[in-house]
């Protein structure tokens, strides 16, 4: 009986990790075609754009898309594919940014 409980606990922990229980943060810095570099912290279903000017970070929520990964807030979007993102602020033209530090997954 004791071994069954241990086996069940191991299976539950494995399943938890497989469905997103692992909340590791991945920090990636991108050089953008316009403007300063940005640093984004990806964790679970969120992407947090770090504000280096002393303001507040912007948190974006992951959305389901047909290709790539999309994160949105009320004023910003990030569409990620490979080591590049397309970053949009409000109604400005989207800009392409390429990872220079860190590794997106």
QUIUR-V332311 format. One record per pair of residues at least 4 apart in sequence whose C-alpha atoms are under 7 Angstrom apart, sorted by the first residue. I is the first residue (numbers start at 1). GAP is how many residues later the second one is. If there is no record, write none. Layout:
[[I & GAP] [I & GAP]]
This chain:
[[1 & 4] [2 & 4] [3 & 4] [4 & 4] [5 & 4] [6 & 4] [7 & 4] [8 & 4] [9 & 4] [10 & 4] [11 & 4] [12 & 4] [13 & 4] [14 & 4] [15 & 4] [16 & 4] [16 & 5] [17 & 4] [17 & 5] [20 & 24] [23 & 20] [23 & 21] [24 & 19] [25 & 16] [25 & 17] [25 & 18] [26 & 15] [26 & 16] [26 & 17] [27 & 12] [27 & 13] [27 & 14] [27 & 15] [27 & 75] [28 & 11] [28 & 12] [28 & 13] [28 & 71] [28 & 73] [28 & 74] [28 & 75] [28 & 76] [29 & 8] [29 & 9] [29 & 10] [29 & 11] [29 & 70] [29 & 71] [29 & 72] [29 & 73] [30 & 7] [30 & 8] [30 & 9] [30 & 67] [30 & 68] [30 & 69] [30 & 70] [31 & 6] [31 & 7] [31 & 66] [31 & 67] [31 & 68] [31 & 69] [32 & 4] [32 & 5] [32 & 63] [32 & 64] [32 & 65] [32 & 66] [33 & 62] [33 & 63] [33 & 64] [34 & 61] [39 & 10] [39 & 11] [40 & 7] [40 & 8] [40 & 9] [40 & 10] [41 & 6] [41 & 7] [41 & 8] [42 & 4] [42 & 5] [42 & 6] [43 & 4] [45 & 16] [45 & 17] [46 & 13] [46 & 14] [46 & 15] [46 & 16] [47 & 12] [47 & 13] [47 & 14] [47 & 24] [48 & 9] [48 & 10] [48 & 11] [48 & 12] [49 & 8] [49 & 9] [49 & 10] [50 & 7] [50 & 8] [51 & 4] [51 & 5] [51 & 6] [59 & 14] [60 & 11] [60 & 12] [60 & 13] [61 & 10] [61 & 11] [61 & 12] [62 & 8] [62 & 9] [62 & 10] [63 & 7] [63 & 8] [64 & 6] [65 & 4] [65 & 5] [68 & 11] [68 & 12] [68 & 13] [69 & 10] [69 & 11] [69 & 12] [70 & 8] [70 & 9] [70 & 10] [71 & 6] [71 & 7] [71 & 8] [72 & 4] [72 & 5] [72 & 6] [73 & 4] [75 & 14] [75 & 15] [76 & 12] [76 & 13] [76 & 14] [77 & 10] [77 & 11] [77 & 12] [78 & 7] [78 & 8] [78 & 9] [78 & 10] [79 & 6] [79 & 7] [79 & 8] [80 & 4] [80 & 5] [80 & 6] [81 & 4] [82 & 22] [83 & 15] [83 & 16] [83 & 21] [84 & 12] [84 & 13] [84 & 14] [84 & 15] [85 & 11] [85 & 12] [85 & 13] [86 & 8] [86 & 9] [86 & 10] [86 & 11] [87 & 7] [87 & 8] [87 & 9] [88 & 4] [88 & 5] [88 & 6] [88 & 7]]
